Amino acid sequence: MKIHQSMLFERPGRHNTDRCMEAVRQYVAEHGKTHVVVASTTGTTAMAFAGV
């Protein structure tokens, strides 16, 4: 059986980006993933994930 964890934020916004990135880092480390697809409306989140 697979168990997946989800995160829901009360309000959208840039203030959630760091928490989202940390959850993704943890998932990637635990599951050995090498690629991540990031949806970004303005590019801010994509640039944060890219380390720019």
Secondary structure, 3 states (H helix, E strand, C coil): CCCCCCCCCCCCCHHHHHHHHHHHHHHHHHHCCCCCCCCCCCCHHHHHHHCC
